[in-house]
Amino acid sequence: MSEKLVTTSSSTANIEIIHRKPEFDFSGVPEQWLATAQASHFMHALSVLIPLTERLVIQRLRKEAHRVTNPQLRAELPQVIKQEGMHARHHRAVNKTLVAHGFTAIPKLEAIQAKAFDVLERWMPKAFVESIPAAMEHFTANISKSVLTEQDFWFGQKVDTDASKFLKWHAFEELEHQAVCFDLYKDLGHKSLPFSLSLILFWMPISALSIYIIQAYFLAKSRKLKSLKHWQIYLKFICKTSPIFFTGAWKYSKKTYNPWTVSDKNIHQTLKEAMKSEWVAWEKSS
């Protein structure tokens, strides 16, 4: 069989996917390490869900690698798997630290998530199951772009901690490999329109609901939902961040769609230059 005469989105953008191995110590990080308690607990809620989703992405990429016909995509998959493995490892450390600080419902929340994905993989159509990595990467890419382009909102004037450095590193790598899982979905022969519809009808509401409910648990546990004022701040945060979950689905249905738009490439290059010292440190850990 002849190989497809197309390149993947990442190679078209000339974005190199690099396996970096930085180390972080979360033991001394305060509970509110971002600009607000709402921002901090939003990221804590994400951390609860990320280890399993990263593992599912890794498993799916490994399972489908032998079916990939595009040589550039075949070369990218191992690097994405290594990146995701490092992300999951650090998020497990974050979650362990959070449990130690009294957020003891985390294991139960992780178990609920595992059961839900088990049901999906058992009962949903094959094309839907094979789209799961692309769906997960849609949200991590959106969150990463928000973190990297709206740093005043997320970080404010807070002094950098290992948690904030980890978040920036994770966001950079998610942006770096944002195209690969969708490229894999397309390389396996699936159509874009059903993927867009699955995001709109299923993944968008489920993902938003899951994150905001878990965030509410963290806020309540931290006594940040005990008054009407607290609830007003929380609802304002939801309004500000909800576009992360509810935008971008239709773009995949366009035949000419490429995740690496001019805007995305500019974001990647501008931030790489603006955060040169951090980038150099991460590159040394490769």
MIVEXLUM-430394 format. One line per field, with one value per residue (C-alpha): residue number from 1; x, y negated, z. Coordinates in steps of 0.05 Angstrom, whole numbers, plus 5000, padded with zeros to 4 digits. Example, Ala and Ser with C-alpha at 12.3 -4.5 7.8 and 13.67 -1.06 7.14 Angstrom:
koltor: (1_2)
px: (5246_5273)
py: (5090_5021)
pz: (5156_5143)
//
This chain:
koltor: (1_2_3_4_5_6_7_8_9_10_11_12_13_14_15_16_17_18_19_20_21_22_23_24_25_26_27_28_29_30_31_32_33_34_35_36_37_38_39_40_41_42_43_44_45_46_47_48_49_50_51_52_53_54_55_56_57_58_59_60_61_62_63_64_65_66_67_68_69_70_71_72_73_74_75_76_77_78_79_80_81_82_83_84_85_86_87_88_89_90_91_92_93_94_95_96_97_98_99_100_101_102_103_104_105_106_107_108_109_110_111_112_113_114_115_116_117_118_119_120_121_122_123_124_125_126_127_128_129_130_131_132_133_134_135_136_137_138_139_140_141_142_143_144_145_146_147_148_149_150_151_152_153_154_155_156_157_158_159_160_161_162_163_164_165_166_167_168_169_170_171_172_173_174_175_176_177_178_179_180_181_182_183_184_185_186_187_188_189_190_191_192_193_194_195_196_197_198_199_200_201_202_203_204_205_206_207_208_209_210_211_212_213_214_215_216_217_218_219_220_221_222_223_224_225_226_227_228_229_230_231_232_233_234_235_236_237_238_239_240_241_242_243_244_245_246_247_248_249_250_251_252_253_254_255_256_257_258_259_260_261_262_263_264_265_266_267_268_269_270_271_272_273_274_275_276_277_278_279_280_281_282_283_284_285_286)
px: (5000_5027_5035_4990_5022_5001_5035_5008_4988_5048_5099_5064_5074_5146_5132_5179_5149_5201_5201_5223_5233_5230_5220_5173_5162_5090_5098_5107_5057_5001_4928_4918_4977_4943_4912_4847_4820_4773_4830_4871_4814_4796_4865_4858_4793_4829_4885_4835_4813_4878_4917_4863_4851_4926_4929_4871_4905_4969_4933_4894_4956_4994_4936_4926_4999_5005_4947_4979_5000_5031_5106_5109_5050_5082_5144_5104_5063_5120_5139_5067_5062_5125_5099_5032_5065_5105_5042_5003_5061_5064_4988_4987_5037_4992_4932_4970_4989_4917_4892_4945_4917_4847_4814_4799_4744_4794_4801_4725_4721_4776_4738_4674_4713_4745_4677_4647_4702_4697_4623_4639_4693_4648_4584_4598_4612_4684_4691_4669_4719_4775_4757_4766_4840_4823_4765_4809_4863_4811_4799_4871_4891_4837_4856_4930_4918_4878_4933_4988_4953_4914_4969_4943_4877_4907_4971_4960_5018_5030_5103_5120_5116_5132_5057_5054_5118_5088_5024_5061_5105_5044_5007_5066_5070_4995_4999_5059_5024_4953_4946_4969_4908_4861_4912_4909_4832_4833_4888_4846_4794_4742_4700_4704_4630_4612_4671_4645_4576_4604_4638_4575_4525_4567_4638_4626_4570_4599_4669_4644_4596_4650_4702_4656_4625_4693_4716_4655_4676_4745_4716_4665_4719_4761_4700_4698_4624_4596_4564_4525_4587_4628_4575_4574_4650_4644_4589_4629_4689_4645_4621_4693_4720_4661_4685_4742_4690_4638_4677_4714_4674_4653_4723_4739_4685_4720_4758_4816_4820_4890_4899_4962_4932_4975_4948_4969_5038_5045_5023_5075_5132_5115_5110_5172_5210_5175_5189_5259_5289_5236_5240_5315_5308_5255_5298_5357_5313_5299)
py: (5000_4932_4881_4819_4760_4712_4684_4677_4611_4609_4621_4570_4518_4541_4551_4601_4646_4655_4702_4660_4686_4628_4642_4604_4605_4590_4601_4528_4498_4458_4476_4412_4411_4375_4306_4328_4387_4400_4405_4449_4497_4499_4526_4574_4600_4611_4648_4697_4717_4712_4775_4821_4781_4779_4854_4865_4822_4862_4928_4907_4879_4943_4987_4950_4936_4997_4971_4904_4894_4825_4830_4762_4779_4846_4809_4760_4811_4836_4765_4748_4813_4793_4723_4748_4798_4743_4700_4757_4772_4701_4695_4758_4723_4661_4703_4740_4673_4649_4711_4700_4629_4655_4663_4735_4744_4745_4821_4828_4776_4813_4879_4848_4821_4889_4924_4873_4882_4958_4954_4909_4955_5016_4989_4931_4941_4953_4886_4850_4889_4874_4800_4796_4774_4718_4696_4694_4655_4605_4583_4586_4543_4492_4489_4484_4425_4390_4402_4378_4317_4293_4297_4237_4272_4338_4318_4245_4220_4286_4307_4367_4434_4504_4511_4450_4471_4540_4509_4467_4526_4571_4518_4508_4582_4589_4532_4565_4631_4603_4628_4700_4735_4703_4721_4793_4792_4769_4817_4875_4856_4821_4761_4693_4676_4732_4710_4639_4664_4709_4648_4605_4658_4697_4675_4601_4605_4666_4636_4569_4600_4647_4593_4542_4593_4616_4544_4530_4588_4556_4487_4513_4553_4489_4450_4407_4419_4402_4335_4303_4261_4325_4354_4290_4294_4368_4355_4297_4344_4395_4342_4320_4390_4426_4409_4458_4513_4487_4460_4489_4551_4532_4516_4590_4600_4555_4593_4544_4545_4545_4535_4496_4431_4369_4345_4410_4407_4335_4354_4410_4367_4304_4342_4383_4317_4283_4342_4356_4373_4424_4454_4461_4498_4545_4559_4578_4631_4666)
pz: (5000_4982_5037_5038_5004_5059_5120_5190_5220_5266_5211_5166_5221_5231_5306_5338_5392_5447_5507_5566_5637_5686_5760_5807_5882_5902_5977_5995_5946_5980_5968_5928_5882_5824_5822_5857_5895_5837_5787_5834_5846_5773_5760_5818_5788_5722_5757_5786_5716_5677_5698_5671_5608_5594_5604_5557_5504_5512_5508_5446_5410_5424_5402_5336_5319_5273_5230_5217_5144_5149_5165_5199_5243_5261_5283_5326_5365_5409_5429_5447_5488_5526_5539_5563_5608_5643_5650_5682_5730_5755_5761_5804_5850_5852_5870_5924_5954_5951_5987_6041_6050_6064_5996_6010_5958_5901_5898_5894_5839_5801_5809_5781_5721_5709_5711_5662_5611_5618_5600_5540_5513_5521_5492_5445_5369_5348_5313_5377_5419_5370_5374_5450_5446_5397_5441_5503_5466_5441_5513_5536_5477_5492_5565_5548_5501_5555_5607_5561_5531_5592_5645_5683_5694_5715_5751_5770_5813_5847_5855_5813_5850_5824_5811_5766_5730_5720_5692_5642_5620_5613_5573_5526_5511_5501_5451_5419_5404_5397_5325_5333_5360_5309_5255_5280_5279_5207_5187_5212_5160_5203_5181_5214_5219_5268_5311_5313_5332_5387_5417_5415_5438_5488_5505_5514_5565_5601_5607_5632_5681_5708_5718_5750_5797_5821_5826_5870_5915_5924_5936_5986_6023_6026_6053_5989_5977_6044_6025_5968_5951_5943_5896_5855_5847_5827_5776_5747_5740_5703_5655_5641_5630_5597_5526_5539_5537_5489_5429_5370_5353_5282_5259_5253_5201_5151_5098_5101_5177_5206_5282_5269_5246_5238_5305_5340_5309_5332_5403_5404_5379_5419_5485_5470_5465_5524_5570_5544_5612_5628_5558_5563_5629_5601_5539_5583_5616_5549)
//
